[in-house]
Amino acid sequence: MKIAVCIKRVPDTETRIRIAGTGIEEAGVKFILNPYDEFAVEEALQRREKAGVGEVAVICLGGEAAQETMRTALAMGVDRGVLLKADAIPPDGLAVAKALAAELKDGGWDLVLFGKMAVDDYNHQVGVMVAELLGLPVISSISKLEIDGTKVVAEREIEGGVEVVECALPAVLTCEKGLNSPRYPALKGIMAAKKKPIEIKPAQLGAAALSVKALTSPPERKEGRIVGEGASAVPELVRLLQQEAKVL
Amino acid sequence: MANVLAVCEQRGGTLRKVSREAVAAARLLADSLGGSVDAIVVGASGADVAGAKLGEAGADRVLVAAHESFGAYAPDGYAATIATAAKAGGYAAVVVAASATGKDLAPRLAARLDAPLAMDVTALAVEGGKVVATRPVYAGKAIQHVVLEAAMGVVAIRPNTFTPAAGAPARADTVANVEAVTGTARVVVREVKASEKGALDVAEAPVVVSGGRGMKAPEHFALIEGLAQAFGNAAVGASRAVVDAGWRPHAEQVGQTGKTVSPQLYVAVGISGAIQHLAGMRTAKVIVAINKDKDAPIFKVADYGIVGDAFEIVPKLTEEIRKVRAG
């Protein structure tokens, strides 16, 4: 089984965001492998281990520094990486998808995996777009997966339930939390990762048709108040919800 | 032309609430652009289009694309059908709800229409004839304002943020049938398994009651469920800590690696308020926090707080809410 996993370098979810122009101040920010991409990497490794043969590659669009993130995936057990180098990642998900699709197009991949979204730009679209551009089936936000031969059966959460969805390989899947428990890179893996190849080539980005006009801080919530202590404060709370907040 | 297409969502032939929200958002854009709103409903024949009162929500016309294979979500067929209608109509924007289905459908449409997509949008405006979308990024730690620089753009709106104007005059909402394009169904939804808890999802419910580690054990979530039930229109949410501990399913997780919610009322019980949790619920209209630690960060964002033991406060609150609801 030949599997490609598309990954992204993002700021740590615990990090504080400082706005600089239409982006964020990167100095002092810790960057990590996008958490949803960890599920994709783990799934790829498990599939390859199950098959006993095959190859897992990570493809990452980003700057030089993204290599560090790629090494994390290599340390988990991925065989090699391809860095599609771009000075900046465009805010237009379709422009990114075009670059990834151009790289994946003639790769002969059985499976292309993504995280369901990146926790920085929240675009939640690139994986599905790549599949559409390549003419491949895609099941997005999967939380359960079975592959039997070339038959894929996946589950995705919807409001108030779960959809059981089928398609055939080759396919694109985007991964949701709950699919698996990503492994931590072992020391041996970290050492081995240093010697694994990362090929660097320029990203063939599509023309961006979406631009960022401004990045602003979220509106502050106005100072709230402590209604009281213990169960005796409940009637007053209910009165406020009814008469002041008018939500009851 | 500056008309706008709103994509409706149905399940089992009944239009979901987000359909009216998509129409309301489309109306807002169309009014600024000087165009009209078409609402498209894709489903099996016999969907209850009239019941959704799309004209009242702002639709000038309803397009129905019916096919026997469109009862459940058919990703390829839905995308092909809507993309065909969008191309034919030459719309300035296509509005989809950022629901579970919409998040799958919107990028398919954008790719097929070669149009930019703004996902999870909480506000819309038109500036210089272009659509400007406001969307939380970094899990709500920052707000991005993006310009859709194309003849047609796709906008996926966050559920619960666009509401149809109350008392707006009903529009003609004439119904026209449009072609259902089935093409090759590469992806097939075999089955929809309803969760036992009912259909109200944490991302779309008007009221969310969430529990955290302060509930001490999974069985104590019966208190949270009881309170949610008392509200009648509430869904149960959970913090990352209790989801990671296996107490609650991931579908209920609110926060940066879970769902982002914007209910009318958010009740946080025994949740300290980690930055990643706050990111998922800070756009709620009203936040109530119940926590025994008076210094918990959750009180910083809460409109109303009660300091104390959840095991005493929640049953009392449940009782009071029941009384209010009983009138």
Interface residues (C-beta under 8 A of the other chain):
Chain A: P11 T13 E14 R16 I17 I19 I24 P35 Y36 P91 D92 G93 L94 A97 V119 D120 D121 Y122 N123 H124 Q125 V126 G127 V128 M129 E132 L133 L136 P137 V138 I139 S140 S141 S143 V153 R156 E157 I158 E159 G160 G161 V162 E163 V164 V165 E166 C167 A168 E176 K177 G178 A208 A209 L210 S211 V212 K213 A214 L215 T216 S217 P218 R221 K222 G224 R225 I226 V227 G228 E229 G230 A231 A233 V234 P235 L237 V238 L240 L241 Q242 A245 V247 L248
Chain B: R16 A72 Y73 P75 D76 A79 A98 S99 A100 T101 K103 D104 A106 P107 R108 A110 A111 R112 D114 A115 P116 L117 A118 M119 D120 V132 R135 P136 V137 Y138 A139 G140 K141 A142 I143 Q144 H145 V146 V147 L148 E149 A150 G153 R186 V187 V188 V189 R190 E191 V192 K193 A194 S195 K197 G198 A199 L200 D201 A203 E204 V207 H250 A251 Q253 Q256 T257 G258 Q264 L265 I275 Q276 R282 T283 K285 V286 I287 V288 K294 F299 K300 V301 A302 D303 Y304 G305 I306 V307 G308 D309 E312 I313 P315 K316 L317 E320 I321 V324
